Amino acid sequence: MRKRTDRWRAAVACIALCGVLTACGQKEKVQDLKETGITKETGITAEASEGENGGGEPEIKIENGSKEQQAAGTQGADSSGTGENGYRIIRDQTFEANLNPLGKVTFVSYEPEAGENSTADARFELKDGGRTVAVLDGVYKDNNREKERFQKVEAVSFPDYNSDGFNDIIIICSYLPMSGTEAGRSEVRIYSGSESGAFTLEKGLSEAADSALAEKTVQSVLGFLGAGKKNEAPAGWKQAYIDYLQAQDGEEWVGYQLIYLNDDDIPELVKIGNSEAVGCMIAAYAGGSVVDNQLNRLYFSYIEKGNLLCNSEGNMDSYYDLVYTMTDGQLSLAASGYYGAKDNSKLEFDENGEVVYQYEWNGTLMSREEYSQALNAVYDTSKARDGYAWEQYLSREQAIQKISEMQQ
């Protein structure tokens, strides 16, 4: 009888000891979660593995708050409503990142959970624990697309492409057409960071990158932006030109060219009009902004690095040679010549069958030979080169890319 009692007491003691150990284990596990700042509501664990996404930033695995939510594939809702309304976390495109000036945050990608006919787009947020610190703007109003549906997030990166000391965000997503008759496509989103910690969607720059890049990867986008090169760019005059180009009317200007008119290392931008009436315009960077200079009609030549440009044009037997120099981005007239017929309805011809014109240089009448000598005394035509070659100019996107690739 005593042996049975001893055995019973030993069993009770063993059970009690197991209970104590279990309780201790639970306390240690809860304490571990508290120390890492992870709660059941956030569902974000600190287990990370190196990956290509985000430029080598660790991948953050997502675990939903409950078994029911895991089965449904949705994230437990937080105060912002994120995770509800048909969205779920994209596990392999969610990262922990150390961004200036926000510090350590989690970049979270969400995909629409609805069916194939859904036009809802992906969503992106930055979180600090359970708190949402930033929600990135969508490309379209209400974050919906009309003719295509979201397929996947292809890449995310956090560079400082404009060298302002604050991290920016590059996202590449792919989409499928709703019709199903066309091939899918990739789309670039470029967000610029700021001192306040806000991120602005650079829509014009994103569209330019889309148009210019056949293959869309983080590296090709950075190459387009000129990041990672000597004297990091774009910044200063480069960014000013890029912003200026993005605002241009694609119908009024058929093309662009870069020339070096004066003797500095900053090029001038030639805008080529869609007609003689629109003419050409020379845009120059000066004093932190881009200055416009309108020329008459389409043709001009210039002496490279010689700070001399000659606008030579005309019609209906009335022509001119206007010679300009540039100071602080502004063209100023250095000399001018005009020639033509007094009355083009009553033209006179010389012994060689050429029209007899009257020549005037800086207000003085002279012969054709004297006019040529006076012009070359100011503007050496033997050194001149055409401002551009017709139909060999750059598109707006090509001009942006070329400027981005230049050294600062």
Secondary structure, DSSP 8 states (H G I E B T S, - for coil): -HHHHHHHHHHHHHHHHHHHHHHHHHHHHHHHHHHHT--TTT-B-------SGGGT--B--B--SSHHHHHHT-----TT-TT-TTEEE-GGG-EEEEETTTEEEEEEEEEE-S-TT--B--EEEEEETTEEEEE---SSGGGB-SSEEEEEEEEEE---TT-SSS--EEEEEEEEESSSSS--EEEEEEEEE-TTS-EEE-HHHHHHHHHH-SS--HHHHHHHHTTTSSS--S-THHHHHHHHHHTS-TTTEEEEEEE--SSSSS-EEEEEESSTTT-EEEEEEETTEEEEEE-SSS--EEETTTTEEEEEEEETTEEEEEEEEEETTEEEEEEEEEEE-S-TTS--B-TTS-B--EEEETTEEE-HHHHHHHHHHHS-GGG-EES--TT-SB-HHHHHHHHHHS--
